[in-house]
Amino acid sequence: MAFVSPEFVRGLFTPPHDTSLVRYAAAVGMIWGVFLGAAGMGLSLFLVTAVQVARLLKRKSDEKDKA
């Protein structure tokens, strides 16, 4: 992306000269918060699903052993 549009990448990591640093930091912090929150939620959903699948497989295995 930096090869195609270096201005875009520069704008992501350094605030423009005429803006407030506090406002820029708040905006970037909110964006990172959304990304990290989505990643945390995805990880949590994956773990819950993996536990449920493991319980289901164990239950089926136990039923086969009893029969």
TIMI-2910 file (N, C-alpha, C, CB; in pm, 1 decimal, decimal comma, always signed):
<rs>
+----------+----------+----------+----------+----------+----------+----------+----------+----------+----------+----------+----------+------+
!      n_x !      n_y !      n_z !     ca_x !     ca_y !     ca_z !      c_x !      c_y !      c_z !     cb_x !     cb_y !     cb_z ! resn !
+----------+----------+----------+----------+----------+----------+----------+----------+----------+----------+----------+----------+------+
!    +82,0 !   -118,9 !     +0,0 !     +0,0 !     +0,0 !     +0,0 !    +86,6 !   +125,6 !     +0,0 !    -93,4 !     -0,3 !   +120,0 !  Met !
!   +198,6 !   +120,9 !    +68,2 !   +286,4 !   +237,5 !    +74,2 !   +346,6 !   +268,5 !    -61,8 !   +397,4 !   +215,3 !   +176,2 !  Ala !
!   +363,6 !   +168,0 !   -143,9 !   +417,8 !   +190,7 !   -277,9 !   +317,8 !   +264,8 !   -365,1 !   +456,3 !    +58,0 !   -343,4 !  Phe !
!   +189,9 !   +228,0 !   -352,8 !    +85,5 !   +288,5 !   -435,6 !    +50,0 !   +428,7 !   -386,6 !    -39,5 !   +200,2 !   -436,3 !  Val !
!    +33,5 !   +443,3 !   -254,5 !     -9,2 !   +572,1 !   -199,8 !    +66,4 !   +603,7 !    -71,2 !   -160,9 !   +572,1 !   -173,8 !  Ser !
!   +185,5 !   +657,8 !    -82,1 !   +262,2 !   +688,8 !    +39,4 !   +197,0 !   +797,5 !   +124,5 !   +402,5 !   +731,8 !     +2,1 !  Pro !
!   +118,0 !   +885,2 !    +62,4 !    +48,8 !   +989,4 !   +139,2 !    -54,0 !   +927,8 !   +234,0 !    -20,2 !  +1089,7 !    +44,3 !  Glu !
!   -122,2 !   +824,3 !   +187,0 !   -221,9 !   +756,8 !   +270,8 !   -155,4 !   +692,9 !   +392,3 !   -297,9 !   +650,0 !   +189,4 !  Phe !
!    -47,0 !   +622,6 !   +369,8 !    +22,5 !   +555,3 !   +479,9 !    +81,9 !   +657,6 !   +575,6 !   +133,0 !   +462,3 !   +426,1 !  Val !
!   +137,8 !   +764,7 !   +523,3 !   +192,5 !   +869,4 !   +609,0 !    +82,3 !   +930,2 !   +695,6 !   +260,7 !   +978,8 !   +524,0 !  Arg !
!    -37,3 !   +945,8 !   +639,1 !   -150,1 !  +1000,6 !   +714,9 !   -199,0 !   +907,4 !   +824,3 !   -263,8 !  +1031,8 !   +622,1 !  Gly !
!   -172,2 !   +778,0 !   +810,0 !   -214,4 !   +682,9 !   +913,2 !   -129,1 !   +693,1 !  +1039,1 !   -208,5 !   +541,2 !   +859,0 !  Leu !
!     -2,2 !   +725,8 !  +1022,5 !    +89,8 !   +719,9 !  +1135,1 !   +136,1 !   +854,8 !  +1187,4 !   +207,3 !   +641,3 !  +1096,8 !  Phe !
!   +114,8 !   +959,1 !  +1110,7 !   +150,8 !  +1093,0 !  +1157,8 !    +35,6 !  +1188,1 !  +1130,3 !   +281,1 !  +1143,4 !  +1089,6 !  Thr !
!     +1,1 !  +1270,2 !  +1225,2 !   -110,7 !  +1363,1 !  +1203,8 !    -71,8 !  +1474,3 !  +1107,0 !   -156,8 !  +1423,6 !  +1337,5 !  Pro !
!   -168,2 !  +1525,2 !  +1031,6 !   -139,4 !  +1641,6 !   +947,0 !    -94,4 !  +1759,4 !  +1034,0 !   -264,4 !  +1680,7 !   +862,6 !  Pro !
!    -22,0 !  +1851,2 !   +975,8 !    +38,5 !  +1961,9 !  +1051,2 !    -64,8 !  +2056,3 !  +1111,1 !   +131,7 !  +2040,3 !   +961,7 !  His !
!   -181,3 !  +2068,9 !  +1051,6 !   -278,7 !  +2167,3 !  +1098,7 !   -386,7 !  +2109,0 !  +1189,7 !   -343,8 !  +2232,7 !   +981,4 !  Asp !
!   -368,0 !  +1986,3 !  +1240,4 !   -469,7 !  +1925,4 !  +1326,7 !   -417,8 !  +1913,5 !  +1469,9 !   -510,8 !  +1786,2 !  +1272,8 !  Thr !
!   -512,3 !  +1895,0 !  +1560,2 !   -478,4 !  +1878,2 !  +1700,9 !   -428,7 !  +1736,1 !  +1725,2 !   -600,2 !  +1909,6 !  +1790,9 !  Ser !
!   -321,0 !  +1724,8 !  +1796,7 !   -264,6 !  +1592,9 !  +1826,1 !   -359,6 !  +1510,4 !  +1912,2 !   -129,1 !  +1607,3 !  +1896,3 !  Leu !
!   -431,1 !  +1574,7 !  +2002,2 !   -524,2 !  +1503,2 !  +2089,7 !   -640,6 !  +1445,5 !  +2008,3 !   -577,4 !  +1597,3 !  +2200,7 !  Val !
!   -694,6 !  +1523,5 !  +1916,6 !   -805,0 !  +1474,4 !  +1832,8 !   -758,9 !  +1360,7 !  +1742,9 !   -862,9 !  +1588,3 !  +1747,3 !  Arg !
!   -640,3 !  +1373,6 !  +1688,1 !   -585,4 !  +1268,2 !  +1602,9 !   -565,5 !  +1139,9 !  +1683,8 !   -451,7 !  +1313,5 !  +1539,8 !  Tyr !
!   -509,7 !  +1152,0 !  +1803,4 !   -486,2 !  +1034,8 !  +1888,2 !   -618,2 !   +969,0 !  +1928,2 !   -406,9 !  +1074,4 !  +2014,0 !  Ala !
!   -720,4 !  +1049,5 !  +1955,9 !   -850,5 !   +993,3 !  +1992,6 !   -911,4 !   +916,7 !  +1875,4 !   -946,1 !  +1104,7 !  +2038,6 !  Ala !
!   -901,6 !   +972,5 !  +1756,0 !   -958,0 !   +905,3 !  +1639,1 !   -884,8 !   +775,0 !  +1609,1 !   -952,4 !   +997,4 !  +1517,6 !  Ala !
!   -752,8 !   +778,8 !  +1611,9 !   -674,7 !   +657,8 !  +1585,1 !   -698,0 !   +554,1 !  +1695,3 !   -523,9 !   +691,6 !  +1573,9 !  Val !
!   -710,0 !   +598,9 !  +1818,3 !   -737,1 !   +507,0 !  +1928,7 !   -871,3 !   +438,0 !  +1914,8 !   -731,8 !   +580,7 !  +2059,9 !  Gly !
!   -971,5 !   +511,9 !  +1869,1 !  -1103,4 !   +449,7 !  +1848,8 !  -1098,2 !   +345,5 !  +1737,9 !  -1209,0 !   +556,5 !  +1815,3 !  Met !
!  -1025,3 !   +375,8 !  +1631,5 !  -1015,0 !   +279,5 !  +1521,1 !   -943,9 !   +153,0 !  +1566,5 !   -940,7 !   +341,7 !  +1401,5 !  Ile !
!   -832,1 !   +168,2 !  +1638,3 !   -760,3 !    +51,4 !  +1689,3 !   -846,1 !    -26,1 !  +1789,5 !   -628,0 !    +94,3 !  +1754,9 !  Trp !
!   -925,9 !    +46,4 !  +1867,6 !  -1014,9 !    -20,2 !  +1962,2 !  -1116,3 !   -108,8 !  +1892,3 !  -1086,7 !    +82,0 !  +2047,2 !  Gly !
!  -1169,6 !    -60,3 !  +1781,7 !  -1264,7 !   -141,8 !  +1704,6 !  -1195,4 !   -266,3 !  +1650,8 !  -1325,9 !    -59,9 !  +1588,0 !  Val !
!  -1075,1 !   -248,7 !  +1594,5 !  -1002,8 !   -363,8 !  +1539,9 !   -968,9 !   -465,6 !  +1648,4 !   -874,9 !   -317,7 !  +1470,3 !  Phe !
!   -916,9 !   -419,2 !  +1760,4 !   -880,7 !   -511,9 !  +1868,0 !  -1003,7 !   -576,1 !  +1930,6 !   -799,9 !   -439,6 !  +1975,3 !  Leu !
!  -1110,6 !   -500,1 !  +1942,4 !  -1234,5 !   -556,6 !  +1996,0 !  -1291,0 !   -664,3 !  +1905,4 !  -1337,9 !   -447,5 !  +2016,4 !  Gly !
!  -1287,9 !   -639,9 !  +1775,2 !  -1336,9 !   -740,8 !  +1680,6 !  -1250,0 !   -866,3 !  +1684,4 !  -1340,3 !   -683,4 !  +1537,8 !  Ala !
!  -1119,3 !   -847,4 !  +1696,1 !  -1029,8 !   -963,1 !  +1704,2 !  -1054,5 !  -1042,4 !  +1832,9 !   -882,6 !   -917,6 !  +1697,3 !  Ala !
!  -1072,5 !   -972,5 !  +1943,5 !  -1101,9 !  -1040,6 !  +2070,0 !  -1233,7 !  -1115,9 !  +2065,5 !  -1104,7 !   -940,6 !  +2183,7 !  Gly !
!  -1334,2 !  -1054,1 !  +2005,9 !  -1463,4 !  -1120,9 !  +1993,5 !  -1452,3 !  -1244,5 !  +1904,2 !  -1568,7 !  -1024,0 !  +1937,3 !  Met !
!  -1379,0 !  -1231,9 !  +1793,5 !  -1361,0 !  -1346,2 !  +1704,3 !  -1289,9 !  -1461,0 !  +1772,9 !  -1283,9 !  -1304,9 !  +1581,3 !  Gly !
!  -1186,1 !  -1428,2 !  +1850,5 !  -1114,6 !  -1532,4 !  +1924,3 !  -1206,0 !  -1599,5 !  +2026,9 !   -991,1 !  -1473,2 !  +1994,3 !  Leu !
!  -1285,3 !  -1520,3 !  +2096,9 !  -1376,6 !  -1576,4 !  +2197,4 !  -1480,3 !  -1668,2 !  +2131,9 !  -1447,6 !  -1462,9 !  +2275,0 !  Ser !
!  -1536,1 !  -1624,7 !  +2020,8 !  -1634,3 !  -1708,5 !  +1951,2 !  -1571,7 !  -1837,2 !  +1899,5 !  -1697,0 !  -1631,4 !  +1835,4 !  Leu !
!  -1447,9 !  -1827,8 !  +1850,5 !  -1378,8 !  -1947,8 !  +1804,4 !  -1357,3 !  -2045,8 !  +1919,3 !  -1244,7 !  -1910,9 !  +1740,6 !  Phe !
!  -1314,2 !  -1996,0 !  +2034,9 !  -1289,0 !  -2084,7 !  +2148,7 !  -1417,0 !  -2150,3 !  +2199,1 !  -1223,0 !  -2007,4 !  +2261,9 !  Leu !
!  -1525,5 !  -2073,5 !  +2205,7 !  -1652,7 !  -2130,6 !  +2250,4 !  -1699,3 !  -2238,4 !  +2153,1 !  -1760,3 !  -2020,5 !  +2264,1 !  Val !
!  -1684,8 !  -2212,2 !  +2023,6 !  -1725,0 !  -2310,9 !  +1923,7 !  -1638,7 !  -2435,8 !  +1933,2 !  -1716,3 !  -2251,4 !  +1782,9 !  Thr !
!  -1508,4 !  -2419,0 !  +1951,9 !  -1419,0 !  -2534,7 !  +1962,4 !  -1453,4 !  -2619,7 !  +2084,8 !  -1272,4 !  -2488,6 !  +1969,6 !  Ala !
!  -1487,0 !  -2557,7 !  +2196,0 !  -1524,9 !  -2632,6 !  +2316,0 !  -1654,5 !  -2709,7 !  +2292,5 !  -1540,6 !  -2537,5 !  +2436,5 !  Val !
!  -1751,0 !  -2647,9 !  +2228,0 !  -1877,9 !  -2715,1 !  +2201,4 !  -1858,6 !  -2833,7 !  +2106,9 !  -1979,0 !  -2616,4 !  +2142,3 !  Gln !
!  -1775,9 !  -2816,8 !  +2004,8 !  -1749,1 !  -2927,0 !  +1911,9 !  -1676,8 !  -3039,8 !  +1984,5 !  -1665,3 !  -2878,2 !  +1791,2 !  Val !
!  -1582,0 !  -3006,8 !  +2070,5 !  -1509,9 !  -3110,2 !  +2145,5 !  -1605,3 !  -3187,5 !  +2236,9 !  -1396,1 !  -3047,0 !  +2228,7 !  Ala !
!  -1696,9 !  -3116,0 !  +2302,3 !  -1795,3 !  -3185,5 !  +2387,7 !  -1884,7 !  -3277,1 !  +2306,4 !  -1881,4 !  -3084,4 !  +2463,9 !  Arg !
!  -1926,1 !  -3230,9 !  +2189,1 !  -2011,4 !  -3312,4 !  +2103,8 !  -1938,0 !  -3437,9 !  +2057,3 !  -2059,3 !  -3231,3 !  +1983,3 !  Leu !
!  -1812,7 !  -3423,8 !  +2017,0 !  -1734,6 !  -3540,0 !  +1974,5 !  -1711,0 !  -3636,6 !  +2089,8 !  -1601,0 !  -3495,4 !  +1916,1 !  Leu !
!  -1686,3 !  -3583,5 !  +2209,1 !  -1665,5 !  -3670,9 !  +2324,6 !  -1792,9 !  -3746,4 !  +2358,8 !  -1618,1 !  -3589,7 !  +2445,7 !  Lys !
!  -1906,6 !  -3678,0 !  +2351,3 !  -2034,0 !  -3742,8 !  +2381,3 !  -2061,1 !  -3856,1 !  +2282,7 !  -2148,6 !  -3640,6 !  +2377,8 !  Arg !
!  -2033,7 !  -3832,8 !  +2153,5 !  -2054,1 !  -3937,2 !  +2053,2 !  -1958,8 !  -4053,4 !  +2076,3 !  -2035,3 !  -3880,9 !  +1911,9 !  Lys !
!  -1835,4 !  -4022,8 !  +2116,2 !  -1738,2 !  -4128,0 !  +2143,0 !  -1780,3 !  -4211,9 !  +2263,5 !  -1599,5 !  -4067,5 !  +2166,5 !  Ser !
!  -1832,3 !  -4146,3 !  +2367,4 !  -1879,8 !  -4217,5 !  +2486,5 !  -1998,9 !  -4306,5 !  +2455,1 !  -1917,0 !  -4118,6 !  +2595,9 !  Asp !
!  -2088,1 !  -4259,8 !  +2368,2 !  -2205,2 !  -4340,0 !  +2328,9 !  -2162,2 !  -4463,0 !  +2249,7 !  -2303,9 !  -4255,3 !  +2245,4 !  Glu !
!  -2059,6 !  -4451,4 !  +2165,9 !  -2011,0 !  -4567,0 !  +2090,0 !  -1946,3 !  -4668,4 !  +2183,4 !  -1910,6 !  -4522,7 !  +1981,5 !  Lys !
!  -1875,2 !  -4621,1 !  +2286,0 !  -1808,9 !  -4710,9 !  +2379,0 !  -1910,0 !  -4789,3 !  +2462,3 !  -1715,5 !  -4632,6 !  +2469,8 !  Asp !
!  -2023,5 !  -4729,9 !  +2496,7 !  -2124,8 !  -4795,8 !  +2577,1 !  -2200,4 !  -4902,3 !  +2496,3 !  -2222,3 !  -4692,6 !  +2632,7 !  Lys !
!  -2209,9 !  -4879,7 !  +2365,5 !  -2286,8 !  -4973,5 !  +2281,6 !  -2210,1 !  -5096,1 !  +2246,4 !  -2331,3 !  -4907,3 !  +2156,0 !  Ala !
+----------+----------+----------+----------+----------+----------+----------+----------+----------+----------+----------+----------+------+
</rs>
